[in-house]
Amino acid sequence: MTTGATPPLAPKRSRARTLLPLAVAAWLVLEIWLLTVVADAAGGLTVFALLVGGIVLGAAVVKRAGRRAFRNLSSTFQQAQAAAQSGSAPPAPERTGAEDRNGFLMLGGLLLVIPGLISDVLGLLLLIPPVRSLLGRYADRAAERRMAAAPPGSLQDAFQQARIHRPDGKVVQGEVIREDAAQSPRRADESHPPLMP
């Protein structure tokens, strides 16, 4: 016996979730094929030395990037503590070219650690500072576009609002009423929720 109600439709899978497993499988097949071609041409010992060298270099890069990130975090924390003790607003973090792209440096190290020649080449490319800076600028622009297009009330909108730079670090909650706006005038008896609980 049917009730006449249609079953709820399953949400449609995004294009990225559909293509990502296929891309990973194609990448793995290509890596294995390339390793066998290089092993046939140069020998198995050469391929083994390349893989071990990539792992060692990648581990050193990840360790260096991790130390740099920890050093930046501890200096930022110390500056915030000093600003809190003095009662002034914490200074805005300064981003320099070398420390700004530490995430890409760590990604390059991780790609070197992953066994495979294509991942090693991509990891070595990320070790070049101009490449990291170019990718960082592209990532910054893409993130800004995505946050600017975020609908009000979304998590991206909240993150964008939190990133707004205020010189003194203070946020004043309130409501802006424009007298010159061509809207219907507000009634005096409208109730507003309190600003602070």
KOLFI-562233 format. One record per residue (C-alpha): residue number from 1; residue in one letter; x, y, z. Coordinates in nm, 4 decimals, decimal comma. Layout:
// residues N
[NUM "a" [X Y Z]]
...
END
This chain:
// residues 197
[1 "m" [0,0000 0,0000 0,0000]]
[2 "t" [0,1434 0,3372 -0,0991]]
[3 "t" [0,0855 0,6596 0,0838]]
[4 "g" [0,1325 0,8777 -0,2228]]
[5 "a" [0,4248 1,0680 -0,0735]]
[6 "t" [0,7363 1,0869 -0,2837]]
[7 "p" [1,0612 0,9884 -0,1175]]
[8 "p" [1,2982 1,2773 -0,0475]]
[9 "l" [1,5596 1,3284 -0,3138]]
[10 "a" [1,9178 1,2639 -0,2171]]
[11 "p" [2,1376 1,5736 -0,2399]]
[12 "k" [2,3302 1,5919 -0,5657]]
[13 "r" [2,7026 1,5188 -0,5348]]
[14 "s" [2,9265 1,8084 -0,6122]]
[15 "r" [3,1476 1,7927 -0,9171]]
[16 "a" [3,4642 1,7942 -0,7039]]
[17 "r" [3,3469 1,4968 -0,4960]]
[18 "t" [3,2770 1,3054 -0,8153]]
[19 "l" [3,6031 1,3858 -0,9938]]
[20 "l" [3,8451 1,3736 -0,6993]]
[21 "p" [3,8590 0,9907 -0,6660]]
[22 "l" [3,9112 0,9603 -1,0416]]
[23 "a" [4,1906 1,2182 -1,0352]]
[24 "v" [4,3648 1,0435 -0,7438]]
[25 "a" [4,3408 0,7060 -0,9195]]
[26 "a" [4,4781 0,8529 -1,2441]]
[27 "w" [4,7615 1,0206 -1,0518]]
[28 "l" [4,8553 0,6925 -0,8782]]
[29 "v" [4,8548 0,5002 -1,2076]]
[30 "l" [5,0697 0,7705 -1,3703]]
[31 "e" [5,3161 0,7677 -1,0771]]
[32 "i" [5,3540 0,3891 -1,0910]]
[33 "w" [5,3945 0,3919 -1,4698]]
[34 "l" [5,6578 0,6677 -1,4506]]
[35 "l" [5,8494 0,4793 -1,1790]]
[36 "t" [5,8587 0,1661 -1,3943]]
[37 "v" [5,9767 0,3652 -1,6998]]
[38 "v" [6,2567 0,5289 -1,5001]]
[39 "a" [6,3471 0,1927 -1,3419]]
[40 "d" [6,3766 0,0357 -1,6883]]
[41 "a" [6,5928 0,3231 -1,8148]]
[42 "a" [6,8152 0,3941 -1,5143]]
[43 "g" [6,7795 0,0905 -1,2931]]
[44 "g" [6,5906 0,0047 -0,9773]]
[45 "l" [6,8653 0,1291 -0,7472]]
[46 "t" [6,8447 0,4755 -0,9029]]
[47 "v" [6,4684 0,4901 -0,8493]]
[48 "f" [6,5146 0,3761 -0,4896]]
[49 "a" [6,7797 0,6452 -0,4323]]
[50 "l" [6,5485 0,9110 -0,5843]]
[51 "l" [6,2611 0,8063 -0,3589]]
[52 "v" [6,4754 0,7970 -0,0436]]
[53 "g" [6,6347 1,1315 -0,1328]]
[54 "g" [6,2900 1,2842 -0,1801]]
[55 "i" [6,1739 1,1544 0,1565]]
[56 "v" [6,4833 1,2872 0,3371]]
[57 "l" [6,4659 1,6277 0,1670]]
[58 "g" [6,0899 1,6516 0,2275]]
[59 "a" [6,1305 1,5682 0,5960]]
[60 "a" [6,3960 1,8392 0,6318]]
[61 "v" [6,1730 2,0957 0,4576]]
[62 "v" [5,8702 2,0067 0,6711]]
[63 "k" [6,0813 2,0288 0,9874]]
[64 "r" [6,2169 2,3709 0,8855]]
[65 "a" [5,8710 2,5023 0,7927]]
[66 "g" [5,7279 2,3702 1,1189]]
[67 "r" [5,9971 2,5426 1,3224]]
[68 "r" [5,9345 2,8673 1,1362]]
[69 "a" [5,5593 2,8409 1,1958]]
[70 "f" [5,6133 2,7718 1,5668]]
[71 "r" [5,8548 3,0653 1,5926]]
[72 "n" [5,6007 3,2966 1,4248]]
[73 "l" [5,3225 3,1719 1,6501]]
[74 "s" [5,5236 3,2196 1,9679]]
[75 "s" [5,6343 3,5722 1,8682]]
[76 "t" [5,2743 3,6663 1,7864]]
[77 "f" [5,1614 3,5264 2,1211]]
[78 "q" [5,4321 3,7198 2,3060]]
[79 "q" [5,3351 4,0430 2,1263]]
[80 "a" [4,9700 3,9896 2,2166]]
[81 "q" [5,0613 3,9256 2,5813]]
[82 "a" [5,2764 4,2390 2,5921]]
[83 "a" [4,9975 4,4431 2,4370]]
[84 "a" [4,7443 4,3022 2,6842]]
[85 "q" [4,9689 4,3876 2,9795]]
[86 "s" [5,0271 4,7415 2,8533]]
[87 "g" [4,6566 4,7897 2,7756]]
[88 "s" [4,7108 4,8830 2,4117]]
[89 "a" [4,5717 4,7143 2,1055]]
[90 "p" [4,7868 4,4324 1,9683]]
[91 "p" [4,9775 4,5308 1,6556]]
[92 "a" [4,8576 4,3953 1,3253]]
[93 "p" [5,0672 4,0987 1,2169]]
[94 "e" [5,3221 4,1886 0,9546]]
[95 "r" [5,3477 3,9483 0,6658]]
[96 "t" [5,6763 3,9244 0,4875]]
[97 "g" [5,7403 3,7384 0,1666]]
[98 "a" [5,9443 3,4550 0,3157]]
[99 "e" [5,7248 3,3872 0,6172]]
[100 "d" [5,3992 3,4639 0,4388]]
[101 "r" [5,4071 3,1489 0,2267]]
[102 "n" [5,5116 2,9010 0,4939]]
[103 "g" [5,2108 2,6809 0,4180]]
[104 "f" [5,3241 2,6326 0,0596]]
[105 "l" [5,6728 2,5470 0,1841]]
[106 "m" [5,5248 2,2798 0,4100]]
[107 "l" [5,3088 2,1510 0,1218]]
[108 "g" [5,6221 2,1247 -0,0910]]
[109 "g" [5,7899 1,9192 0,1805]]
[110 "l" [5,4880 1,6902 0,2096]]
[111 "l" [5,4837 1,6385 -0,1675]]
[112 "l" [5,8506 1,5431 -0,1510]]
[113 "v" [5,7814 1,2901 0,1242]]
[114 "i" [5,5084 1,1197 -0,0827]]
[115 "p" [5,6738 0,8476 -0,2927]]
[116 "g" [5,6557 0,9312 -0,6621]]
[117 "l" [5,8369 1,1362 -0,9205]]
[118 "i" [5,5530 1,3711 -1,0165]]
[119 "s" [5,4904 1,4638 -0,6543]]
[120 "d" [5,8656 1,5180 -0,6117]]
[121 "v" [5,8757 1,7571 -0,9079]]
[122 "l" [5,5743 1,9491 -0,7735]]
[123 "g" [5,7360 1,9613 -0,4290]]
[124 "l" [6,0617 2,0918 -0,5737]]
[125 "l" [5,8680 2,3617 -0,7622]]
[126 "l" [5,7087 2,4741 -0,4356]]
[127 "l" [6,0549 2,5173 -0,2833]]
[128 "i" [6,1245 2,8022 -0,5291]]
[129 "p" [6,0301 3,1326 -0,3574]]
[130 "p" [5,8859 3,3087 -0,6678]]
[131 "v" [5,6580 3,0118 -0,7327]]
[132 "r" [5,5362 3,0165 -0,3710]]
[133 "s" [5,4746 3,3894 -0,3856]]
[134 "l" [5,2843 3,3617 -0,7169]]
[135 "l" [5,0667 3,0803 -0,5824]]
[136 "g" [5,0129 3,2718 -0,2576]]
[137 "r" [4,8917 3,5819 -0,4404]]
[138 "y" [4,6569 3,3683 -0,6497]]
[139 "a" [4,5239 3,1940 -0,3374]]
[140 "d" [4,4716 3,5299 -0,1619]]
[141 "r" [4,2750 3,6685 -0,4577]]
[142 "a" [4,0657 3,3528 -0,4851]]
[143 "a" [3,9856 3,3607 -0,1128]]
[144 "e" [3,8927 3,7301 -0,1283]]
[145 "r" [3,6590 3,6698 -0,4248]]
[146 "r" [3,4980 3,3758 -0,2516]]
[147 "m" [3,4445 3,5673 0,0733]]
[148 "a" [3,3088 3,8703 -0,1110]]
[149 "a" [3,0488 3,6508 -0,2812]]
[150 "a" [2,9421 3,4840 0,0449]]
[151 "p" [2,5749 3,5231 0,1351]]
[152 "p" [2,5013 3,7194 0,4532]]
[153 "g" [2,4903 3,5030 0,7627]]
[154 "s" [2,7160 3,2304 0,6259]]
[155 "l" [3,0379 3,1137 0,7879]]
[156 "q" [3,2407 3,2852 0,5154]]
[157 "d" [3,0593 3,6129 0,5835]]
[158 "a" [3,1353 3,5810 0,9555]]
[159 "f" [3,5011 3,5160 0,8775]]
[160 "q" [3,5102 3,8206 0,6494]]
[161 "q" [3,3545 4,0356 0,9213]]
[162 "a" [3,6113 3,9096 1,1710]]
[163 "r" [3,8923 4,0043 0,9325]]
[164 "i" [3,7828 4,3677 0,9074]]
[165 "h" [4,0738 4,5768 1,0337]]
[166 "r" [3,9909 4,8229 1,3064]]
[167 "p" [4,2775 5,0518 1,4110]]
[168 "d" [4,2071 5,0369 1,7837]]
[169 "g" [4,0772 4,6812 1,7864]]
[170 "k" [3,7420 4,7831 1,9400]]
[171 "v" [3,4055 4,6801 1,8018]]
[172 "v" [3,1001 4,8927 1,8757]]
[173 "q" [2,7722 4,7093 1,8373]]
[174 "g" [2,4737 4,9126 1,7351]]
[175 "e" [2,2352 5,0063 1,4628]]
[176 "v" [2,2792 5,2734 1,1980]]
[177 "i" [1,9693 5,4754 1,1131]]
[178 "r" [1,9968 5,7086 0,8169]]
[179 "e" [1,7706 6,0097 0,8360]]
[180 "d" [1,8107 6,0978 0,4701]]
[181 "a" [1,7100 5,7548 0,3385]]
[182 "a" [1,3954 5,7443 0,1269]]
[183 "q" [1,2401 5,4698 0,3351]]
[184 "s" [0,9263 5,4728 0,5399]]
[185 "p" [0,9870 5,6508 0,8706]]
[186 "r" [1,0210 5,4344 1,1787]]
[187 "r" [0,7483 5,4457 1,4313]]
[188 "a" [0,8486 5,5642 1,7742]]
[189 "d" [0,6757 5,2720 1,9437]]
[190 "e" [0,8775 5,0018 1,7588]]
[191 "s" [1,0649 4,7946 2,0078]]
[192 "h" [1,4277 4,7061 1,9538]]
[193 "p" [1,6111 4,4237 2,1243]]
[194 "p" [1,8767 4,5405 2,3675]]
[195 "l" [2,2287 4,5707 2,2321]]
[196 "m" [2,3843 4,3908 2,5231]]
[197 "p" [2,2147 4,1166 2,7275]]
END
